[in-house]
Amino acid sequence: MKHLIKVLLITTWITACSDQAELKASNTNTPISKKIINENYAQPTFVGASEEEQLNLLKKLNLSKQPDNEQIRKKLLIELALFSNSDLQTALKLERITEKLEQFARVNQQDFEILAAYGNALSYQAIFHQDNLGKMNLLSRKGMRIMDRAIKEAPNNLGARLLRGISYANMPAFLNRSRFASVDLTLVKQYSTPKKNDAFTDFINYYLAMALAKNEEIKQAKKIWLALKNNPNSLWRDKASRRLKEVDNAFSL
């Protein structure tokens, strides 16, 4: 699929950005039983379940000559989603998306989903600076801090949880972010009310399994991926199959 939001952060070169200070700050977001006591959850903004759907939504939004705030924010989230799925990614294009998210977040300081989107877009920039580890580390750290702040300020915002959860699920295991991804995505799975199709649920399950696997909960991760693999209607079937092979190969060595 060029599905929903694909990979919002892939940084395998970052050094020591999971230091104790950052992890201590992140601990304010867990566990669910202690921190999540209000069930008035803010739902994720629906940005389409496929690239085609995203493009159609974006086309409709672009027809508005005087878009309101909701249309602007939805357009920003769709642009980020489309970029993450694109085979023609450039640093300049991502920087422009990041700048627009930052500007919107500054004006709309209570929009924590946009704040989280700004954070993961900023972190995503790190992959374009692998020749400059200092800048790469700086962008990643700043992006993670922003996402963590969004969750700290609005722990029941499922849109912010979704954006951070996917980002952290994609991070290398040594950064110790998988447990936060598991918390985020579990909340989204339990309390979101997506459109009437299974694409959203499959999308969440795929990345939840990634988080579980990196948190050494291999049995649970394989169970989820196997269910996706065996579902002929799932857009995540092929990806899940590849993940199962990777896990099996890793444990057969």
N, C-alpha and C positions, 0 to 999 in steps of 0.2 A: 504494500500500500504506500502510496505516498499518503500516509495516514496523518491525521491530526497533527499534533506537535511531535516531531520526530526526536531528534537528539538536541537537547538544549545546552549540553555541556559535555565535551569530551576532552579531558586534560590529563594525559598520562605522564606529563613531564614535571608537574608542579612539585616543588620541593618544600616540605615542612609546613605546608599551609594548613595542616590539621593540628597545629600546635595546641597546647592545653588551654591557652587563653580563649581561643576561638571555640573550642569544644565546650568549655565551661559556659560561654555565652549561649551556645546553641542548646545547652541542656535546659534552658528555660522553656523550650518548646515541647518537652516530654516529661513524664509519660502522659498518655491520653487521659488516664483515669484521674490524674491530679489537676491537669491544666484545662481540659476540655469539659466544662461543666454546663455551658449554655448551648442548647441544641438549635439555636436560631442560626443555622448555617447559611452563609452567602454562597450561592451556587456559582460554579465556573461559567464563564462566558462561553457560549457555544460558538465555535469557529469553524464548524464543518467536520465531517467524519472522513473526508477524502480530499485530495488536491482539487478534484473537479468541483466539489461542493464549495471549497474555500474560494476558488476562482469565481464561481457564480455569485457568492455572497459579496466578494470584493467588488465585482462589476456593478452590482446593485448599489452598493455604498458609494461608489464613485459617481453615480448619476446625480447624487444630491449636491446642489450648488452651495447650499448653506447647511452643512451637516451639524447636527447637535452633538453634545458631549458624548452621548452614548454611541452614536455612529462613529465618531472619531476614535474612541477607545477600542471599539470592535475592529475597526480597520487596522489599527496598530497591532492588535493581537493576531489578526489574520496574516498581516505582512510578516510578522515574526514566525508564524507557523509555516508559511510558504517558503520563507528563506531556509528554514531548518530542513525542509524536504528537497530543496533545490540541488541540482547537480552543478549549478553555475554560481557557486558562492564566492563572493569577494569580500575582502576586509572593508572596502569603501562602502559597499551596500549595507553591511551589517552596522558599520559606524553610523550611517544615516538613520537606520532604524532605531539604534540605541539612543541617538540624540533626540529623536522625536518622542521616544518613550520617556526620556529624562525630562524633557520640557513639559510633557503632559503630567508627569508625576509631581513636578514642582508646583504646578498650578492646582492640581487636584490631590492634595496631600492625604486625603482620607481614602484614596483609591488604592487599596493594598494589593489588588491583583495586578494593576499596572506597575506598582512599585516592584513587585516580584518579577514581572516581565522585564523591567529595566535591569534588575539585578542579574537575571540569567542571560540576557542579551549581552550585558557587559562582560560576564564571565565567559560567554561563548567566544568573545573576541580573542581570548587567550590562544586559541588554536591557530590564529594567524600570526603569532609572534613566537614560534618555537625557536627562532634564531636569537631571541632576546629573552632569556629566562627571567631576568629581573622584571621586565614589563609583563611577561606572561603571568608571573606570580602575583604581581600587583593587581592586574585585572581580575584574576580569579578570586583573590582574597576579597577585593572590594565587592565584587558581584555576590559572593557568598554572604558577606556581612549584610548587604542590602536585602537579600532574600530572607535571611534570618530575622532581620528587623521587621520585615513585613509580617512574618508569622508571629513574632512576639507581640506586635501591635494588634494583630487581627487573627488570633488562632483559629477562629471559626470560618475564615474566608477560604472556601474550598478551591477557588481559582488560584489563590496564592499558594496553597498547599500543593496543587497539581503542578504548577510551574516549578516549584522547588523540588518536589518529589521526583519528577522526571530528570531534572538536572543532577540531583544527588544519586539517583539510581545509575546514571551513566558514569559517575566518577569511579576512579580506581579504588579498589577495596582498601588500600593502605591509607586513604584519606579519612577513613572511619566516618563516612557520611551515610552509609547504607541504612543504618538503623533509623535515621531521621527520614529517609526516603520511604522506608517501610511504614512508619507512622503516618506520614503525609498521604501516601497512596491508599492506605487502609481506610483512613477517614473519608477520602474522596469516594472510594468504592462503596462505603457503607451509607453515606448520607447525600450523595449527589442524585439529582433527578435528570438524567440525560434524555436526549431525544429518543423516539421509539425505534431504536435499532440496537443491535448488540455490538456495534463497532466501538463505541465508547468504553463499554465494559471490558472488551477484549484488549483494548489499548491499555487500560489501567492494569489489567492482569499481567500483561506482558512485562511491563516495567516493574510491577510489584515483584514478580518472580526474579527479575534482575537484582533488585535490592535484597531479596531473601538469599539469593545465591551468594552475593558478596558479603552477606552477614553470616555465611557458613550454614545457612538453613537450606541445604541442598535438596533434601527430600521434598520439602514443601514447594520449592522452586520448580523442580522437575514435574511435580504433580500438576502445577498450573500450566507449564509449557506443553505437557503431554495432552492436556484437555484441549488446548488451542490447536495443537497439531492434528488431533483426531476430529476436529470440527471442520468439515469440508466447506462451510460457509464463512469461516473466519478469515478476515483479511490479514490476520497475523499468523496464519498457519505456517507459512514458509519460514518466517523469522523464528518462530518457536522451535521449528524442526532443527534449524541451524544451531540454536542455543543448546538444545538437547545433545547434539553431536559434540559441541564444544565441551560441555560438562562431562560427557562420557569419555571423551578423549583425555581430558585432564586427569580424571580419576583412574584411567587405565595405565597411566605412565608409572 
